[in-house]
Amino acid sequence: MLTYTDFCPWTVSFCRSRVSRAPLFNPRYLFSSMSLPSVTDKNRGHVKPVHPPVRMLLGPGPSNIPPRVNLKLASPMIGYMDPVYFEVMEGVQQLMRYLFQTDNEFTIPVSGAGSAAMECCLSNLIEPGDTVLVCVSGYFSQRICDMAVRYGAALKTLEAPWGQAFSLAQIEEALATHKPSLLCLVHGETSTGVRQPMDGIGQLAKKYNSLLMVDTVASLGGVPFFVDAWGVDACYTGGQKCLSGPPGISPLTFSPLAMQKIKGRKTPVANWYLDATLLAPYWCPPAGQPRKYHHTTPANLIYSLHEALSIIAEDGLDKTWARHKEATDALYEGLTSLGLGLVVSDPAIRLTSLTSITAPEGVNTAEVQKYLLTKHDIEVAGGLGQFAGKIWRVGLMGWNARVPNVKILLSALKEAIEAQKK
């Protein structure tokens, strides 16, 4: 069997045999019948080679990638219709079903970041004129609104102050008032550190004949979530947060009810690239039917996602969730000892994987972040929207959710804040 490097000598030999037929070889000989302009070298060279520093990524994502996951990014490329690749696809789908805790057939990795998965849900589940209810309590729930109106939604919102969650009574009142075809909410709001309790929401959505879409970009893999048991119809996450995979590949799942809605549309999905009716024949073909090409999927990202999900499956979800909680409990204890407060006052709705910390009066949040990055190679994030300049956001996600990392961060954070006071 040929190895990857076996192709190199063959390629060189082949090219030399072709070139030897040209009288005095010039690359432009190959295009001698064409009239070409002169090549400009203005942008050739003078670019620094890429040597990224090693950082401890403790912001809202991405998180650090485990070595065995990183290695998969350098795996040999194979074609998107290769039978071996089909086996990889089936494996990653099975692992995603475990992650989501679902048996949904349409469970795929979207070729794009978490926002692409968000848009995949909205573009497929919204037809022009559909009433869509979005629970807005942070930056990313507002993004759902921004996308929904672009697909023609009759948008309705239920709003809560940043740092708070929604009650069942609030959600039911909004459902009864607006009677939406789609209810959207964010389970783990990255901008605030709030975890929305899910008990009863799926049942309410069914009571009012609404599909339920949930954003779990910052939470899936870090805290308990059960797609089937909680009656969720559309759910997605990002590969680069609690999964500790690469960015640019995003697990998504649609329930049978969601697929029924999509197949019964009166209008085509207004996004060709993310159209589930076109993606399904490639990812989920009927039994005995060949797969139908849709787009060239990012094979190496899928290899890497497969490995990241394999690590979670080997450890088990219960153990993975417990590790996240242990690390975050240590963070809470350390922040208390430093006299730092939390944005989310109610422990019952704090997001384990993302903690929002109130900055002390007179402390410049950006300068503290700069100090952590330049002095300790630690990345944390500042606030978004109305929290800009007021908070820090610390992510303990995936590979990074470990108590030793928390101890390193707390020591460096104390030093960075004290440096501000000098």
N, C-alpha and C positions, 0 to 999 in steps of 0.2 A: 504494500500500500504506500502511496506517495505521502510524504510529510509536507508540511507547509513550506519548509525551506527547499524542498526538492524542485519547486517551481522556478526558483531564482536562476540557477545555471541554464535551465532550458530556455527561459525567457531571454537571457543575455545572448545565448547562441543564436536563437531565432532572429533577434533584432540585428545582430552582426551580419547574418547572411543576407538580410534584406538591404542593409545599408551598403554592403560591398558592391551592390549593383549600381549605386549612384556614382557618377564620375568623380567628383570631388564633393564629399558629403557635406551638405548643409541642410539643417532641418527644414529650411524653406523649399528644398528640392521636392519634398513630399507634396507641396502645394503650388508647384511651378505653373500650373494652369490658371492660378487665381491671382488677381491683383490685390496685394495686401499692403496696408499701411505699415510704417516702421514701428517696431516695438519700442515702447517707452519704458525706461528703467526707473522712473520717478519713485515708484512705490516698491521697488525690488530691494530686499535686504534692509539693513539698518533697523531691524525689529529684534527686540530682546527675545532670547529663547525662553520658553515657559519653565519656570522652576517655582511652583507654588510652595509657600511656607507650610509647615505643619502647625495647624491650629487646633485648639480644643473648641469645638463648635457647640456652644451652649446658648444659642439664640433660638428663635422659633423655627429653625430649619434653614438649611440642611443640617443634619447631624453627621458625625464622623462615620465613615464606612468601614466595617470590619475588613481585615486583610483578605479573607477568603472571598468576600463579596467583590472587593476591588479587583482581585485577580481575574474574575470572570469577565470584566470589561476588556481584557486583553485576549479573550478566547478567539480562535479562528472564526472568520466569517463564513457562513453558509447561506444558501439562497432561501428566500421566503417560501418557496414551494418544495423544499427538500424534505423528504420523509423524516429525517432525523430532527429537523426543525419542528415538524408537526408534533413529535413526541415531547419536545420542550414546551410547546404551546399547551398541550394537554396537561403537562405537569404543573405549569404555572397557574393554569386555571383551577386545578384541584387545590393547590395551596392557597389561592385567593379565596376559594369557597370556605376553607377552614378559617382563614383570617376573618372573613365577614360573618362566619357562622351562618351559612346559607347553602341551600341546594339549588339556587337559581342557575338555570342553564346559561343564560346570558351573563356571564361573569368574565370580563376581559380586561387586559391592561390597555388603557388609552395611550396612544403615542403622543404624549405631551405632558405638560406640568399639571398640577392639581386644578388649575383654572381651566384647562382644556377638558378635564373630566366634568367639572361643573357645567361648562358650556355644552358638553355632550348630553348631559341630563336635560338641561333646559331646552336645547334646540329640538330634541326628540319628543319631549313631553308637552311642549307648548305649541298650540296652533293660534293663528291670529284671532284675537277676541276672547281667548280663554281667560277666565278669572284665576289669577294666581295670588295666593296669600303668602307673604314672606314675613317671618318673625325677625325683626331687625333689632339687634342689640350690640352691634360692633361693625368693624370695618368690612369683614368678609361677608356678612349677611347683607350689607349694603351693595356689595359687588353682585350678589345674586339678583338684586333689584335692577342694577344697571344692565345686566345681561338679559333679564326677562323682558324688559320693555323693547329691546332690540328685536325680539322674536314676536312682537305684537301682543304681548300679554296685557290684559286689563289688570293692572297691578294694584293690589291692596296690601297694606302693611299693618302689622301689629308691632308696636315699638315698646322697648324697655330701656331704662338707663343703662349705659355701659357699665359693666360690672355686676349686672343682675341677670337672672334667668326668668323664664316665663312659667306661670302656674297653669295647671290644667284648666282651671276656670277661665283664665284669660284666653287661652287657645280655643276653648269650646265656644265662648261668646263670639270670637272673631269668625270661627267656622260657621256658626249659625247665622251670623249677619251677612257674610259675603258669599257663602256657598261656593268655594273655589273648586276647580278641577284638580288643583295641585297646591299642596301645602309644603313650604320650604323652611328649613331651619338649619342652624349650625350647631352641631353637637359640642365641639370644642372650639370656642371662638379665640383664634390666635391673637387678636388684638387686645383681649381683656383677661384671658385666663379663666373664663367661665365654662363650666361643663353643664350643658342643659340636661336635666333629668328627663328620661325617656318614658318612664312608666305611664301607660295609659294613652299616650299620644297616638300610637298606631290605631288603637281601638276607636278613638275619636275621629280620626281621618276616615276610617271605614264607615262609621256611623253617618258621616256627612258626605259620603261618596266622593272622597278626595283621595288622590294619590299622595303619598308622603315621600318627600325627598330630603335626605339628611347629608350634610357636609361633615365628613369625619377626617379631614385632611390633617388636623393637628392631634387627633385623638386615637384613631384606629391603631391597634397594636400596643397602645400605652395604657388604655383603660378598657374595662369591659364594654363590649358592644355586640348585640345579637340581631342581625338583620331579620331573620325569619321570625324569631320569637317576639320581636317588638313590632312586627308588621310594617317594616320599612320597604318601600317599593323601588326606590332609587337611592343608591349610596355610592360614595366615591372617597378616595383618599389620595395622598401623594406618596411616591416611593421614597422620598428623601427625609422624612421626619421620623416617626416612631418605628418605621420599618428598617431604617438605616440602609436604604438602597440608594441608587442614583436618582437625581432629579431628571425629569423628562419622561417618566413612565408612571402611569397612575391607575391603580386598580379601580374598577367600577363594576357594579352589579345592578341588573334590572329584574324585578319580580315578574312572574307571568302576567299579572295585571298591568304592569307598566308596558310589557311587550304587546299585550292586547291593545292597549291605547295607541301605541306606535303603529302597529299594523293596520289599525282602523282609521288612521288619519285621512282627512279629506284633502289635505294639501301636502306636497312633498316636504320633507325635512329641509329647512332652509340653510343647512350646513352640510355640504357634500362629504367633507372629510370625516365628520363625526356622525354620519347617518347610520343608525343602528340597523336599518333594513339592508344596508350595503355591507356593514361590518359582519353581520351575523353569518352570511354564507362562507366567510373566511374563517371566523373563529368558532362558530357553532353550526356547522352544516348538518342537515338532516342525516340520520343514520343511513349509511350506504352511498351517500352523495359525495362527490369530490369537492374539495375546498375551492372557492372562487376568489381569485386575487382582488384585493381592493386597493391597498397601498403598501409600499415597502416598509415593513415594520422595523423598528430599531433593534435588531437582533441582539447586539451586545448588551443593551440596556435590559432586555428581557432575560438574558442569561443571568445578569447581576441581580435582577429582581427575584428570579427563581431561587438564587442562593440565599438572599436575604430572608425570603419567606421560609426556606428550608431551615434556617437557624431558629426561627420562631417556632416552627413545627417540632423541631427536635427538643427544644426547651419546654414547649407546651404553653398555651395562652395563659393559663392560670399562673404559672411561674413567671412568665414575662410581665404580666400585669403587676404581680407582687413585687418584682424587682423595681419597677417604675415607682410604686408607692413607697417602698423603703427609701429610695434615694430622695424622693420629694419630702417625705417626713423629716429626713435629716436636714434638708434645705430649710424647711419651716423652722425647725429648732435653732439652726444657726442664725437665721435672719432675726429671730426674736432676741438672741443674745447680742446681736449687733444693734438692736434698737430700731430695726427696719420693719415697716408695716406692709401689709398686703392690700392690693386693690380689692380683691374679692374677700369680703368680710365673713361670709357664710361658708364654713368649711364643707358643707354638704354639696356645694356647687363649684368647688374649686377643681380646675383641670389639672390632673396629676402631671401631665407631660409638659405643661407650660404655666409658669408662675409669673404673675405681674407684681412688681415690687414698687412701692411708693418711694420716690427719692426724698431725702431729707431737705428741709428748707435751706436754700442757699447753695445747694450742690448742683453743679452743672452736669446733667446726665451724659451729654455727649463727651465731655472731658473724661469722665469715669470710664466710659466705653473705650475711648482712645487709649487711656492708661492700661486697661486690661489687655487690649490688643497688642500694644507696642512693648509693654514690659513683661507680659506673661503669656502672650499668644493665645489669649482666651477671647472668644467672640460672644458677646451678649448683645441684645437689641434694645433700642429705645422704644418709645411709645409711637403709636400711629394715631392719626386723626386728632380727636380732642384730648388724647393722652400724650401727644407729642411734647417732649421736653419735661415730662412730669414723672415718668415711670421707666423702669427697666423690665424687659421681658427675658426670663431665663427658661430655656428649654432643657429638660432632662428627658431626652428622647432616644429610644432604641439602644444602640451600642453605648451611648453616653450616660444612660440612666444607671449610675453606679455611685455608691457612697464615697469612694475615694475621690471621684471627680468633684463631688460636692464640697469636700474638705478643701481641695485645691482652690475652688472658686471662692469660698467664703474667706479664706485667708487673703487672696488677692483683692477681693472686693473691699475688705476692711482697709487694706493698705491704700487702695485707690481713693476711697472716700477721705481718709486721713490726709492724703496728699493734697486734696482740694482745700483743706482747712489751713494749710501752712502759708 
